[in-house]
């Protein structure tokens, strides 16, 4: 049985072996303990605490307010560019980095999205357009090893004198294209948000909303393919 010395519980080597999973079991309640220091992991078979401060396998969490000093990430959370906390870097041709905020450029640019399976649920990429796309220039976002974006990803054109337009991704759609037009797509305020919802292949979800330039008379062309 654990001994109490100077307000602390001292566990014998045999009892330590039980906690380490080397034999035996404990039933009943442990009370009066204020601190537990781990050199391995603590688990009930469903959830696990490790020595790096990580918890995995949790089900429903109920409680009061939950606060975080870092980025809160979830497969169901779309990150807002206003939360960047710093001036975003410019988009550029090639692979975009996960968990990064970007701002637009006017030139035609072909970007790729890294494999969802190499990342984690809740990873994100956000592009905010504070510079309109040049007339006739295309911005493309293409997956690398993933063969499609998640079904139901959305691409929308709003604003202007032409009717709004929307597109839902379907099987095999792995490219999002926004083409600038003097009186059409690619205006300032356009936002493209990617969220990794599965951490597995075909796991990137997209929400893209483009505003109009000029009069907005040109019909929207934003689309998946």
Phi, psi and omega per residue, in radians:
X1 nan 2.495 3.136
X2 -1.071 2.469 3.112
X3 -1.770 2.501 3.115
X4 -1.788 2.087 3.130
X5 -2.268 2.212 3.086
X6 0.879 0.724 3.076
X7 1.425 0.080 -3.130
X8 -2.101 2.648 3.071
X9 -1.648 2.196 3.141
X10 -1.845 2.088 -3.087
X11 -1.683 2.294 -3.141
X12 -1.217 2.902 -3.121
X13 -1.092 -0.623 3.116
X14 -1.136 -0.729 3.112
X15 -1.189 -0.593 3.080
X16 -1.105 -0.658 3.112
X17 -1.115 -0.614 3.092
X18 -1.104 -0.823 3.132
X19 -1.093 -0.556 -3.122
X20 -1.367 -0.047 3.095
X21 1.446 0.358 -3.088
X22 -1.646 0.161 3.089
X23 2.535 2.664 3.095
X24 1.384 3.102 3.128
X25 -2.712 2.846 3.113
X26 -2.113 2.298 3.057
X27 -2.111 2.760 -3.107
X28 1.654 -2.819 -3.042
X29 -1.991 2.546 2.954
X30 -1.815 2.128 -3.116
X31 -2.201 2.797 3.075
X32 1.404 0.162 -3.140
X33 -1.711 2.235 -3.130
X34 -1.834 -0.420 -3.131
X35 -2.456 2.441 3.026
X36 -2.228 2.147 3.109
X37 -1.793 2.258 -3.106
X38 -1.847 2.452 2.943
X39 -1.924 -0.144 3.074
X40 -2.278 -2.201 3.082
X41 -2.208 2.765 3.083
X42 -2.107 2.167 -3.061
X43 -2.569 2.613 3.014
X44 -1.858 0.203 -3.104
X45 1.715 -0.300 3.107
X46 -1.956 -0.989 3.124
X47 -1.925 2.705 -3.074
X48 -2.391 2.322 2.983
X49 -1.802 2.344 3.072
X50 -2.037 3.101 -3.051
X51 -1.374 -0.039 3.080
X52 -1.680 0.068 3.141
X53 1.516 0.195 -3.135
X54 -1.636 2.543 3.067
X55 -2.185 2.266 3.129
X56 -2.248 2.760 3.055
X57 1.424 0.200 -3.141
X58 -1.234 2.569 3.013
X59 -1.647 -2.301 3.120
X60 -1.221 2.332 3.082
X61 -1.939 2.123 3.136
X62 -2.028 2.435 3.141
X63 3.043 -2.855 3.103
X64 -1.494 -2.558 -3.122
X65 -1.148 2.451 3.072
X66 -1.930 2.149 -3.132
X67 -2.061 2.693 3.132
X68 -2.518 2.454 3.083
X69 -1.608 -0.102 3.112
X70 -2.035 -2.915 -3.133
X71 -1.302 2.205 3.066
X72 -1.530 2.090 -3.063
X73 -2.129 2.443 3.123
X74 -2.676 2.655 3.072
X75 -1.160 -0.197 -3.136
X76 -1.970 0.287 -3.115
X77 -2.029 2.167 3.031
X78 -1.659 2.125 -3.087
X79 -1.338 2.493 -3.114
X80 -1.733 2.395 -3.129
X81 -1.070 -0.400 3.128
X82 -1.188 -0.243 -3.125
X83 -1.611 0.135 -3.069
X84 -1.071 -0.684 3.124
X85 1.335 0.032 3.129
X86 -2.834 2.872 3.116
X87 -1.195 2.134 -3.124
X88 -1.164 2.657 3.028
X89 -1.384 2.850 -3.137
X90 -1.330 2.532 2.965
X91 -1.125 2.722 3.115
X92 -2.667 2.772 3.116
X93 -1.045 2.470 -3.138
X94 1.979 -2.898 -3.042
X95 -1.355 2.264 3.055
X96 -1.466 2.548 -3.109
X97 -1.463 2.466 3.113
X98 -1.275 2.779 3.138
X99 0.961 0.766 -3.060
X100 -2.384 2.470 3.040
X101 -1.762 2.380 3.138
X102 -2.192 2.830 2.954
X103 -2.131 2.832 -2.963
X104 -1.504 2.929 2.957
X105 -2.293 2.871 -3.079
X106 -1.424 -0.482 -3.028
X107 -1.246 2.714 3.035
X108 -1.052 2.356 -3.048
X109 -2.540 2.314 3.095
X110 -1.916 1.958 -3.096
X111 -1.960 2.686 3.091
X112 -2.151 2.651 -3.123
X113 -1.874 2.228 -3.083
X114 -1.098 2.797 -3.113
X115 -1.019 2.286 3.141
X116 -1.087 -0.586 -3.079
X117 -1.215 -0.310 3.118
X118 -1.529 -0.074 -3.137
X119 -1.975 -2.714 -3.082
X120 -2.292 2.741 3.028
X121 -0.977 2.315 3.139
X122 1.673 -0.211 3.037
X123 -1.004 2.613 -3.072
X124 -2.520 2.816 2.952
X125 -2.447 2.286 -3.122
X126 -2.262 2.296 3.082
X127 -2.124 2.114 3.092
X128 -1.899 2.284 -3.080
X129 -1.672 1.666 2.991
X130 -1.674 -0.046 3.009
X131 -2.204 2.237 -3.133
X132 -1.219 2.625 3.062
X133 -1.266 2.379 3.133
X134 -1.098 2.641 -3.110
X135 -0.968 2.144 3.119
X136 1.454 -0.091 3.141
X137 -1.502 2.403 -3.119
X138 -1.856 2.386 2.950
X139 -1.898 2.066 -3.141
X140 -2.023 2.458 3.092
X141 -2.143 1.922 -3.025
X142 -2.097 2.354 3.076
X143 -1.203 2.782 3.135
X144 -1.610 -1.499 3.132
X145 -1.462 -0.387 3.097
X146 -1.193 2.430 -3.100
X147 -1.612 -0.085 -3.134
X148 -2.891 2.749 2.899
X149 -1.401 2.888 3.123
X150 -1.083 2.508 3.114
X151 -1.035 2.394 3.127
X152 1.550 0.065 2.992
X153 -1.033 2.642 -2.987
X154 -2.123 2.526 3.037
X155 -2.359 2.125 -2.986
X156 -2.319 2.449 2.945
X157 -1.951 2.220 3.109
X158 -2.211 2.693 3.052
X159 1.628 2.839 3.099
X160 1.629 -3.134 -3.111
X161 -1.521 -0.212 3.060
X162 -1.562 2.824 -3.125
X163 -1.154 2.592 3.064
X164 -1.119 2.747 -3.119
X165 -2.348 2.496 3.084
X166 -2.354 2.649 3.112
X167 -2.461 2.321 3.059
X168 -1.832 2.369 3.120
X169 -1.242 2.541 3.086
X170 -2.186 3.126 -3.119
X171 -0.928 2.373 3.096
X172 1.377 -0.003 3.039
X173 -1.344 1.942 3.133
X174 -2.254 0.249 3.102
X175 -2.273 2.322 2.970
X176 -1.949 2.261 -3.122
X177 -2.173 2.251 3.006
X178 -2.140 2.078 -3.113
X179 -1.920 2.186 -3.127
X180 -1.214 2.558 3.078
X181 -2.582 2.437 -3.100
X182 -0.897 -0.634 3.125
X183 -2.168 0.546 -3.080
X184 -2.455 -2.334 -3.017
X185 -1.207 2.924 2.994
X186 1.477 0.453 -3.104
X187 -1.391 2.950 3.074
X188 -1.075 2.385 -3.090
X189 1.761 -0.152 3.040
X190 -1.049 2.445 3.112
X191 -2.341 2.335 3.043
X192 -2.138 2.151 -3.100
X193 -2.194 2.228 3.086
X194 -1.960 2.393 3.061
X195 -2.354 2.295 3.082
X196 -1.426 1.907 -3.024
X197 -1.663 -0.191 -3.085
X198 -2.257 -0.435 -3.015
X199 1.250 0.283 -3.131
X200 -2.339 3.058 -3.115
X201 -0.952 2.520 -3.098
X202 1.064 0.565 -3.027
X203 -1.677 -0.047 -3.107
X204 -1.481 2.159 3.030
X205 -1.763 2.548 -3.074
X206 -2.212 2.368 2.892
X207 -2.183 1.965 -3.140
X208 -2.125 2.207 3.108
X209 -2.229 2.038 3.116
X210 -1.883 2.416 3.061
X211 -1.668 2.913 -3.093
X212 -1.540 2.798 2.970
X213 -1.892 2.742 3.046
X214 0.989 -2.296 -3.108
X215 -1.397 -0.294 -3.084
X216 1.248 0.312 -3.093
X217 -1.278 -0.435 -3.139
X218 -1.319 2.282 3.135
X219 -1.078 2.561 3.135
X220 -1.127 2.504 3.117
X221 -2.157 -0.007 3.132
X222 -0.954 2.383 -3.070
X223 -2.920 2.792 2.955
X224 -1.643 2.710 3.037
X225 -2.695 nan nan
